[in-house]
Amino acid sequence: MVAKDGRVSEPTSLGPMPTDRRMTTVDEHLVRAPLPVIFELAADVERWPAHLSHYRFVRFETRNGAGGGVVEMSANRPFGLIDWPTYWVSLMTVTRPEPGSSAQPAIRFRHIRGVTTGMDVEWSFEAVSGGTLVRIVHVWNGPPWPLIGDVAARGVIGPVFVHGIASRTLAGLAHAAERKSTNASRIEV
């Protein structure tokens, strides 16, 4: 959490997703790869630019021992021939898939700097027939702009920017996981 003096304490869990936000976007994809494969690719955020051409950079400002910390991210939202750069900083927590644990594997973010400050994000993973269902949920009340904050969040930022970037991120990581799984099965044969 962010203290008044600007220092950030790094939680090991951001808890459950808020249910009282005005804007929600959901992106999901059936990834034809085992849950541990797609989970590790998604949790390894610093390597996202190696898999995702729309990501400009991802770097940790601080880390905690559980794979999370404070992470700075920047991605482009393409509009035809023009890329619109976006930027945000998030608290990140990771709940790894553990055999015998009742905790669902998840990666959580809470945006603490940038236009989307206050946005909560959850990546969830569910093993299903044929692979892993990955769902990314973004919830937010919008920017604190009088009169237009809610309209901007629900009419532009959520459907155009958040969905535009999240859907590309999910598709790109799904492709990387499927390629990795296919290559691993070829080696085993």
Buried (B, 14 or more C-beta within 10 A) or exposed (E): EBEEEEEBEBBEEBEEBBEEBEBBBEBBBEBBBBBBBBBBBBBBBEBBBEBBEBBBEBEBEEEBEBBBBBBBBBBBBBEEEEEEEBBBBBBBBBBBBEEEEEEEBBBBBBBBBBBBBBBBBBBBBEEEEEBBBBBBBBBBBBBEEEEEBBEBBBEEBBEEBBBBBBBBBBBBBBBBBBEBBEEEEEEEE
